[in-house]
Amino acid sequence: MTWLRALKETGRSGLTVERKRLEPLIALRGAAGLAIVIGVSLTLFGPAVAASSAFGAFQAAIATFQRSWRPRPELALASGTSLAVSTFLGYLTGSHTLLFLALLALWAFLSGLSWAAGPTVGIIASSNVAIMLVTVTLPGSLAAAAGHAAMMVVGGAVQAALVVLLPVRRWGAHRDALADALAAEADYARRLRHDPHADFDPEPLMAARDAATITPRQARTRPAELHGARGLAERIRPVLASLADPAVGVPEEGEERDRVREILAAAGAILDAAARAIRQGEPLKIPPAAVATLRTPDTGAILTGPAQRAAKRLSALLRDVVETAGKPPDKAAALTATTESEATPTPTSTPTKTSTATEKGTPTPTPLLRPTFPALFPMALRAVRTELRRRHESPVTRHAIRVTAVAAAGYLLGTWLPLGHGYWAPMASVMIMRPDFSQTYSRAVARFGGTLVGVALATGLVRLASPGTELSAALAVLCAGMMYLLMRTGQVAAQACVAAYVVFLLGMGGEQWTQTVPERVVLTLIGGILAMIAYALYPAWETPRLRNRLADWLVADGRYASAVVSRYADPDGSSCPDVRGALLAARDARIAWLEAVARAKNEPVRHRGLSRASAADAEDALAQFGRVAMLMEAHLPDRDATPVPAAARLAEALRKSTEDGAKAVRERRVPKWEAVREALDEWDGEGVPDRVVRRGAGLLLTTLEELSDALDTAPPPMLVDGSETGADSGSGARKESGPQDPEQGPTTR
């Protein structure tokens, strides 16, 4: 992508206003906290202290809006306290330009490194540096600076208290995350009816897992319906896929496929009902038609083999979801009958053991615990040290260096220019800059555009109404409330509200609009330009790192597949890798790849060895590789099953070959999979105990070969007459590999 097109795309992104679900009650609560702090400060201490305390309450409320699963009061207190410390230290050094510049550089560098601990910490730290540049100019003495800092802490405490006293949708974010995961499973079940190979985005499941990781205090008060359902959703996904996939399930057409479609439709209806109940905190209402579909007694006669096992497991898991979501006992019994009917294909058969939850009731899972705030500091320090060791290869370290240089240069430039209020330039730069290109440039455009709109509206209102102290304070609170309301609709809308808020807030302190508006516009433009130039001169492009991201994903997927296959060699699992941990690592690697591709999409950088088409094909191949491993996981043997010794050799070949293949990807070579093919040939010589196992193993090799095809960008060899080799050379289509019959193994090339 050229620079001109990249600027066009990022500019359009920055000026876009999206339609999002608004949360007026939460915005009203944040504005109410700000109003309380400003009102008390004006009454007791005057406009200057009110402005400082308003910044503390304003920033604390913004912290509660961040996507974090920590308790909101903790975020508000942390934001207000950290801003108070920054302001007080800034005032101590403010009278000495060089000393303050050194503090500003140190604070900017630390705020840049704080992104290693997560975006929430990074945003709060960056905001503290930016707001500090304004608040250090408000106190007139050391005692006044201490008072201003104390009021900032009070502002954060007020916002925290309101979150506790006036809860809005208690556990709402956690409910939404879990409901989104169940709704995604329901949508997946419906899509599988028409497309047995439908893709599934694991992001909702990962978000639900993040939401389920809670602090010890949260664990004591978490609602019962938020226990366990996330784990059930994780287990349902592979069962749905295995039930629908023709390779390990039923034929693509016929009576069995019709029955599978009915079961998938019923599963989607039940999962949707559970999602609605959990999201709203209401009793679960299951559609009677879905229950009737699952209670059909002839399923055992229609479905056989792997499909029957998948149907039984799905019925048991759906019953557990219903119980977890709070279904009354009499209705849950209906789904219990479903499990029994699925488990009993003939009157003389013995009921099959489906799950511990089915026999003994839904167990209370051990919660995933998040470290407390004191325990978070060592973890953050380790993350920062990791980024510093990588030095110039780390986007976070590069961001820290950029923001430090720009903040210092902007402060010196603003001080040198005869405009006054020189802190606007570095403040704009710090608020704009992010570790990646797209966000930095889109935020620069959004900040300048929003500043123009907000300043124009606020200035026009000031000229017409000439508001006094009280009215300026009220208008500032109104603008802050609008910002809280529109924060998630886009940067330009939020920045317009922030610009107007600052104009009214400083007007409350006695500054005329003619003293702040012109320089605010000019210096904001300068700050944005500095931020954009800094990224262009010292970038952290994602495009050159795409091969490394792809290699990391290949290694993680290989370990996941190896862990699954090794369970067939050792059904007891005592000497096998942790399948669950390997799956989570594979998901993390996939999300890292997708995020990297999204960031690289708008970068004005050449691909350097991995074209967009090759990246898309490689992504599809690795996604299918992980999907095949997931299908095999859905049919893991019982602990007393007969071991398959050949599976151990295949598991080791998968692990070693994917690690070697990742090295080849990083070195721009085409991976080779001879070891995997040899392990499969040895397996064929020993016999195949289960067609699902052997079919899945063959598909693993097929997808790996497709990955090699995607990365093989060399032109095909030419014959003497100048034509390309290969049967499909004229069409340019990729050669089909792998088995066409479910009972056969993969064909070799």
ChimeraX attribute file (.defattr): number of C-alpha atoms within 10 A of each C-alpha:
attribute: neighborCount
match mode: 1-to-1
recipient: residues
	/A:1	14
	/A:2	12
	/A:3	12
	/A:4	9
	/A:5	13
	/A:6	19
	/A:7	19
	/A:8	14
	/A:9	17
	/A:10	23
	/A:11	18
	/A:12	14
	/A:13	21
	/A:14	26
	/A:15	20
	/A:16	16
	/A:17	16
	/A:18	13
	/A:19	10
	/A:20	11
	/A:21	10
	/A:22	14
	/A:23	13
	/A:24	14
	/A:25	14
	/A:26	21
	/A:27	21
	/A:28	17
	/A:29	20
	/A:30	29
	/A:31	26
	/A:32	19
	/A:33	26
	/A:34	30
	/A:35	22
	/A:36	17
	/A:37	28
	/A:38	28
	/A:39	18
	/A:40	13
	/A:41	22
	/A:42	21
	/A:43	10
	/A:44	10
	/A:45	12
	/A:46	16
	/A:47	24
	/A:48	23
	/A:49	26
	/A:50	26
	/A:51	28
	/A:52	33
	/A:53	31
	/A:54	29
	/A:55	29
	/A:56	36
	/A:57	34
	/A:58	28
	/A:59	25
	/A:60	34
	/A:61	33
	/A:62	22
	/A:63	27
	/A:64	24
	/A:65	18
	/A:66	16
	/A:67	10
	/A:68	17
	/A:69	17
	/A:70	19
	/A:71	17
	/A:72	21
	/A:73	22
	/A:74	16
	/A:75	26
	/A:76	29
	/A:77	27
	/A:78	21
	/A:79	30
	/A:80	33
	/A:81	23
	/A:82	19
	/A:83	29
	/A:84	31
	/A:85	17
	/A:86	22
	/A:87	29
	/A:88	23
	/A:89	18
	/A:90	24
	/A:91	24
	/A:92	15
	/A:93	17
	/A:94	19
	/A:95	12
	/A:96	11
	/A:97	13
	/A:98	12
	/A:99	14
	/A:100	18
	/A:101	19
	/A:102	15
	/A:103	18
	/A:104	25
	/A:105	22
	/A:106	15
	/A:107	22
	/A:108	28
	/A:109	22
	/A:110	21
	/A:111	25
	/A:112	29
	/A:113	30
	/A:114	25
	/A:115	27
	/A:116	23
	/A:117	17
	/A:118	13
	/A:119	15
	/A:120	17
	/A:121	22
	/A:122	20
	/A:123	19
	/A:124	24
	/A:125	24
	/A:126	26
	/A:127	20
	/A:128	28
	/A:129	26
	/A:130	23
	/A:131	22
	/A:132	25
	/A:133	23
	/A:134	18
	/A:135	26
	/A:136	23
	/A:137	18
	/A:138	19
	/A:139	20
	/A:140	11
	/A:141	11
	/A:142	12
	/A:143	10
	/A:144	16
	/A:145	25
	/A:146	18
	/A:147	19
	/A:148	28
	/A:149	29
	/A:150	20
	/A:151	26
	/A:152	34
	/A:153	25
	/A:154	21
	/A:155	34
	/A:156	35
	/A:157	25
	/A:158	26
	/A:159	34
	/A:160	27
	/A:161	17
	/A:162	15
	/A:163	22
	/A:164	14
	/A:165	9
	/A:166	13
	/A:167	14
	/A:168	13
	/A:169	13
	/A:170	14
	/A:171	19
	/A:172	14
	/A:173	16
	/A:174	23
	/A:175	25
	/A:176	19
	/A:177	24
	/A:178	30
	/A:179	28
	/A:180	22
	/A:181	26
	/A:182	32
	/A:183	23
	/A:184	24
	/A:185	27
	/A:186	27
	/A:187	18
	/A:188	23
	/A:189	30
	/A:190	21
	/A:191	19
	/A:192	22
	/A:193	19
	/A:194	12
	/A:195	14
	/A:196	21
	/A:197	16
	/A:198	15
	/A:199	15
	/A:200	17
	/A:201	13
	/A:202	17
	/A:203	16
	/A:204	19
	/A:205	24
	/A:206	20
	/A:207	18
	/A:208	25
	/A:209	20
	/A:210	17
	/A:211	23
	/A:212	26
	/A:213	19
	/A:214	22
	/A:215	18
	/A:216	14
	/A:217	11
	/A:218	16
	/A:219	17
	/A:220	9
	/A:221	9
	/A:222	16
	/A:223	14
	/A:224	12
	/A:225	22
	/A:226	20
	/A:227	21
	/A:228	20
	/A:229	29
	/A:230	23
	/A:231	15
	/A:232	16
	/A:233	23
	/A:234	18
	/A:235	16
	/A:236	24
	/A:237	23
	/A:238	21
	/A:239	24
	/A:240	26
	/A:241	26
	/A:242	29
	/A:243	30
	/A:244	28
	/A:245	20
	/A:246	17
	/A:247	23
	/A:248	25
	/A:249	26
	/A:250	24
	/A:251	15
	/A:252	16
	/A:253	9
	/A:254	9
	/A:255	13
	/A:256	19
	/A:257	21
	/A:258	16
	/A:259	18
	/A:260	24
	/A:261	21
	/A:262	17
	/A:263	28
	/A:264	27
	/A:265	22
	/A:266	25
	/A:267	27
	/A:268	23
	/A:269	23
	/A:270	26
	/A:271	26
	/A:272	22
	/A:273	23
	/A:274	31
	/A:275	28
	/A:276	22
	/A:277	21
	/A:278	28
	/A:279	22
	/A:280	14
	/A:281	19
	/A:282	14
	/A:283	15
	/A:284	22
	/A:285	16
	/A:286	20
	/A:287	13
	/A:288	11
	/A:289	11
	/A:290	18
	/A:291	20
	/A:292	14
	/A:293	18
	/A:294	24
	/A:295	21
	/A:296	14
	/A:297	18
	/A:298	14
	/A:299	23
	/A:300	20
	/A:301	13
	/A:302	16
	/A:303	22
	/A:304	16
	/A:305	12
	/A:306	19
	/A:307	25
	/A:308	22
	/A:309	22
	/A:310	26
	/A:311	26
	/A:312	25
	/A:313	27
	/A:314	25
	/A:315	27
	/A:316	26
	/A:317	23
	/A:318	23
	/A:319	26
	/A:320	24
	/A:321	27
	/A:322	24
	/A:323	23
	/A:324	24
	/A:325	25
	/A:326	19
	/A:327	22
	/A:328	13
	/A:329	10
	/A:330	8
	/A:331	15
	/A:332	18
	/A:333	14
	/A:334	15
	/A:335	22
	/A:336	18
	/A:337	17
	/A:338	23
	/A:339	26
	/A:340	20
	/A:341	22
	/A:342	29
	/A:343	24
	/A:344	19
	/A:345	20
	/A:346	14
	/A:347	8
	/A:348	7
	/A:349	9
	/A:350	10
	/A:351	15
	/A:352	14
	/A:353	14
	/A:354	18
	/A:355	15
	/A:356	11
	/A:357	15
	/A:358	19
	/A:359	11
	/A:360	8
	/A:361	13
	/A:362	18
	/A:363	13
	/A:364	11
	/A:365	10
	/A:366	9
	/A:367	16
	/A:368	15
	/A:369	14
	/A:370	19
	/A:371	15
	/A:372	13
	/A:373	13
	/A:374	8
	/A:375	10
	/A:376	12
	/A:377	13
	/A:378	11
	/A:379	13
	/A:380	18
	/A:381	15
	/A:382	13
	/A:383	17
	/A:384	20
	/A:385	14
	/A:386	14
	/A:387	20
	/A:388	17
	/A:389	11
	/A:390	12
	/A:391	13
	/A:392	16
	/A:393	13
	/A:394	17
	/A:395	23
	/A:396	24
	/A:397	27
	/A:398	24
	/A:399	27
	/A:400	25
	/A:401	20
	/A:402	26
	/A:403	33
	/A:404	24
	/A:405	17
	/A:406	27
	/A:407	29
	/A:408	20
	/A:409	18
	/A:410	27
	/A:411	22
	/A:412	18
	/A:413	18
	/A:414	22
	/A:415	16
	/A:416	11
	/A:417	12
	/A:418	10
	/A:419	15
	/A:420	16
	/A:421	19
	/A:422	23
	/A:423	25
	/A:424	26
	/A:425	33
	/A:426	32
	/A:427	27
	/A:428	27
	/A:429	30
	/A:430	28
	/A:431	23
	/A:432	24
	/A:433	29
	/A:434	27
	/A:435	24
	/A:436	21
	/A:437	24
	/A:438	23
	/A:439	17
	/A:440	22
	/A:441	27
	/A:442	25
	/A:443	31
	/A:444	30
	/A:445	26
	/A:446	28
	/A:447	30
	/A:448	28
	/A:449	20
	/A:450	25
	/A:451	26
	/A:452	22
	/A:453	19
	/A:454	25
	/A:455	26
	/A:456	17
	/A:457	15
	/A:458	25
	/A:459	21
	/A:460	13
	/A:461	15
	/A:462	18
	/A:463	10
	/A:464	9
	/A:465	10
	/A:466	14
	/A:467	17
	/A:468	15
	/A:469	19
	/A:470	14
	/A:471	15
	/A:472	22
	/A:473	28
	/A:474	19
	/A:475	21
	/A:476	29
	/A:477	25
	/A:478	21
	/A:479	25
	/A:480	29
	/A:481	25
	/A:482	21
	/A:483	25
	/A:484	26
	/A:485	22
	/A:486	25
	/A:487	20
	/A:488	18
	/A:489	17
	/A:490	19
	/A:491	25
	/A:492	29
	/A:493	27
	/A:494	25
	/A:495	24
	/A:496	26
	/A:497	27
	/A:498	23
	/A:499	28
	/A:500	27
	/A:501	26
	/A:502	20
	/A:503	24
	/A:504	32
	/A:505	28
	/A:506	22
	/A:507	25
	/A:508	26
	/A:509	20
	/A:510	14
	/A:511	13
	/A:512	16
	/A:513	18
	/A:514	9
	/A:515	14
	/A:516	20
	/A:517	19
	/A:518	13
	/A:519	20
	/A:520	24
	/A:521	20
	/A:522	14
	/A:523	28
	/A:524	24
	/A:525	23
	/A:526	21
	/A:527	33
	/A:528	30
	/A:529	18
	/A:530	25
	/A:531	30
	/A:532	23
	/A:533	15
	/A:534	19
	/A:535	23
	/A:536	13
	/A:537	9
	/A:538	13
	/A:539	18
	/A:540	21
	/A:541	20
	/A:542	22
	/A:543	24
	/A:544	16
	/A:545	20
	/A:546	23
	/A:547	24
	/A:548	16
	/A:549	24
	/A:550	24
	/A:551	23
	/A:552	25
	/A:553	27
	/A:554	32
	/A:555	24
	/A:556	26
	/A:557	29
	/A:558	31
	/A:559	27
	/A:560	30
	/A:561	29
	/A:562	27
	/A:563	27
	/A:564	29
	/A:565	30
	/A:566	26
	/A:567	27
	/A:568	28
	/A:569	23
	/A:570	21
	/A:571	20
	/A:572	16
	/A:573	17
	/A:574	10
	/A:575	11
	/A:576	18
	/A:577	16
	/A:578	15
	/A:579	20
	/A:580	13
	/A:581	13
	/A:582	20
	/A:583	21
	/A:584	16
	/A:585	19
	/A:586	23
	/A:587	22
	/A:588	18
	/A:589	21
	/A:590	26
	/A:591	18
	/A:592	16
	/A:593	22
	/A:594	16
	/A:595	14
	/A:596	19
	/A:597	19
	/A:598	14
	/A:599	17
	/A:600	24
	/A:601	17
	/A:602	20
	/A:603	23
	/A:604	18
	/A:605	16
	/A:606	13
	/A:607	18
	/A:608	12
	/A:609	15
	/A:610	21
	/A:611	15
	/A:612	13
	/A:613	11
	/A:614	17
	/A:615	19
	/A:616	13
	/A:617	18
	/A:618	23
	/A:619	20
	/A:620	16
	/A:621	22
	/A:622	22
	/A:623	18
	/A:624	21
	/A:625	24
	/A:626	24
	/A:627	24
	/A:628	26
	/A:629	24
	/A:630	22
	/A:631	25
	/A:632	25
	/A:633	25
	/A:634	23
	/A:635	21
	/A:636	16
	/A:637	18
	/A:638	13
	/A:639	14
	/A:640	9
	/A:641	13
	/A:642	14
	/A:643	18
	/A:644	22
	/A:645	14
	/A:646	22
	/A:647	24
	/A:648	21
	/A:649	21
	/A:650	26
	/A:651	26
	/A:652	20
	/A:653	22
	/A:654	30
	/A:655	22
	/A:656	19
	/A:657	22
	/A:658	27
	/A:659	20
	/A:660	17
	/A:661	23
	/A:662	26
	/A:663	20
	/A:664	16
	/A:665	22
	/A:666	17
	/A:667	12
	/A:668	15
	/A:669	15
	/A:670	20
	/A:671	22
	/A:672	17
	/A:673	18
	/A:674	13
	/A:675	16
	/A:676	24
	/A:677	21
	/A:678	14
	/A:679	20
	/A:680	22
	/A:681	16
	/A:682	13
	/A:683	20
	/A:684	14
	/A:685	9
	/A:686	11
	/A:687	11
	/A:688	16
	/A:689	11
	/A:690	11
	/A:691	16
	/A:692	21
	/A:693	21
	/A:694	23
	/A:695	23
	/A:696	25
	/A:697	27
	/A:698	22
	/A:699	22
	/A:700	25
	/A:701	24
	/A:702	22
	/A:703	23
	/A:704	26
	/A:705	21
	/A:706	23
	/A:707	25
	/A:708	20
	/A:709	18
	/A:710	21
	/A:711	22
	/A:712	15
	/A:713	14
	/A:714	7
	/A:715	7
	/A:716	12
	/A:717	11
	/A:718	11
	/A:719	9
	/A:720	7
	/A:721	6
	/A:722	8
	/A:723	12
	/A:724	16
	/A:725	12
	/A:726	13
	/A:727	11
	/A:728	12
	/A:729	13
	/A:730	10
	/A:731	7
	/A:732	10
	/A:733	9
	/A:734	13
	/A:735	12
	/A:736	12
	/A:737	16
	/A:738	21
	/A:739	17
	/A:740	12
	/A:741	10
	/A:742	18
	/A:743	15
	/A:744	14
	/A:745	23
	/A:746	24
	/A:747	14
	/A:748	12
	/A:749	6
